[in-house]
């Protein structure tokens, strides 16, 4: 039990990501995740099988979806005996589920499992306001007609406005974009470099579709075949015309270099090498190691989305690697500025000395190796589904190359960052 | 005596009127107060590529606990990291207008030819308008005379024009200085950098100071009281600038031996008692005075660490009307006495190791002044004395420097005719007269044991007067 087994990534599949209130406006999280899970089952011939587990999650979740993933398993073509559980770690959810499933495989607790994530910003959960909630709870506790009447009499028209989930940090009141605008200011990230990164993301994703790279990674859903947000003709010049949406009128962040609110789902199949061999399934890559970090953006004023910059160094150390020892880097493009801040931080002697306690900076990364098939700026970012998109894409990229190593870095709300190392299957 | 105009234009109504009419509006200068940090506000550190002083500058900024930002330049970031500075990044392209600095420090020592002067432009162009009230601009360079080749010497010399022009452009009490740091002089840069960053240098601007390795030692000093355990002789200490010098040296920890003529005895005693010092009545022009001073210092203090030649008089007349007595009196007090005192104190080894001689020259000694041929001659002679002795005092760590005050608000200037006084006050970059304490702070800095790298300098305390070099 105490030996660590290699964790094989066999592949994944996802929905084309849709923009908020687009084609998936009426699709629920359960609809999307079940459809994606079924597609994965079909892709790997898992119909009727009992898997070790299915771990998935959503960031925005209805209260009725307390057992979302298990419900999806029951609605899928997997054997109903497959256990499941939900995970929620903001935008890190998708990658974190893979780390959890992979950890159990490594420990020999399970032979295979599915990691996934889903999110809808269209079919969003609305909550009743706190005042009304208290009234309704009191009403349900009331034992007599008089008590019920008394509770009902406290309802006021203004309490009927629902609470809409907000994309803001409860402890700062700032949206993620506003937080990132602060980071961009702190790190001196300019508008042109952000727009350039965004345009590149679109170009690369468009190329990935055109080359057929995504043919077996993305399945058509509700009439959508490609990510709705993708603009193959996007250019720095066009992006430069957009007005700033975060950081005030002089801000550098626009709707073009920030990810839009999106809907979608993704799943990935992980297994032990033996399990894969028994079924004759190809191992695309290995999930080698992972590290999650968090920063104090409340009191120490570290940038909200800087945690990946902290997570990667110990991950490298533990694996005896340098930042340059990778052939591919998958850095989640929540905002172009987030990627650029992270890169600059790793290059910066002051950050590396003062905050990471390292004598030398981690150094630069070859830009051509980052997000080679496009990133979240082009594809969109249904929060919990991004991890699965990245893992499946990187696994296939490594498999096609036949050798090499990839680094995944995903920033998450709440000042967290989830990172992982994958390697091509040399077998 | 008080600068009533300066006070008036700094009232709300005065501000409106002076702005409407276009009158000069002097900014009240920030001055040093005990317990205040060296600099109160963020410092932006930048460098020309290949500069050699950035690391030292960063270390000094770290040791004063400054809040530092740097441009996104790898060399500077590395220097900041090595100095343990948690420096922020500053990108002028993305910075908001509210991002301002108390000081801009630019290491120009990497500028090796005239084309590279552009690096100075790129640093200052987007930042110069971000300098705060009573802000500081400091450029570090290599003394042209130590340049590797003519190109480097030319480019480094060019920095003087840049800094002096910046001094005239920056507003609201901000100052600009050029520190030429000789090879190996880095170790003793701290004293000068601290002085010029701090409000102690309030009325010093447009100055070019040379820093040499000296005897190489940077003694550990308590920067709050660098003159602790030091004995300082101050001539002409009964009033005016001399009194301020005595007070500031005492504040910085020195035991002051205050000297003035017997006619000033009661005032002299009061000054000395007020600062816990001692006093010695002496007419320094008398033949026996140097010996008496030397004996007093040996007997009561076993020597002296700092000699401040401050005593000075004016006897103004145009040369054609000036009789010999007026000429001789001024020369005797201002130029001959300091030489005789030094000769006595050095020959009898009264001056201890790492001794400091600081002479008070004058802007009249640099630029000349009508009606002051005697005074101008004596004060230019003081500069000659500093330059002549600077090479010869070195071996025991002794240094000699001068301050050259411009228009300082004293009883002497209060007695000037109104028009001359107002012209003197306003014709400088800070648009106001200095205070005796401004001269005193500069003297105290040069007298500090940490200032071993400063030798043979003449530092003007003139608010960058339009008069003179």
Interface residues (C-beta under 8 A of the other chain):
Chain A: X184 X185 X186 X187 X188 X189 X190 X191 X248 X250 X252 X344 X347 X348 X349 X350 X352 X353 X354 X361
Chain B: X70 X72 X74 X77 X78 X80 X81 X82 X84 X85 X86 X87 X88 X89 X90 X91 X93 X94 X95 X96
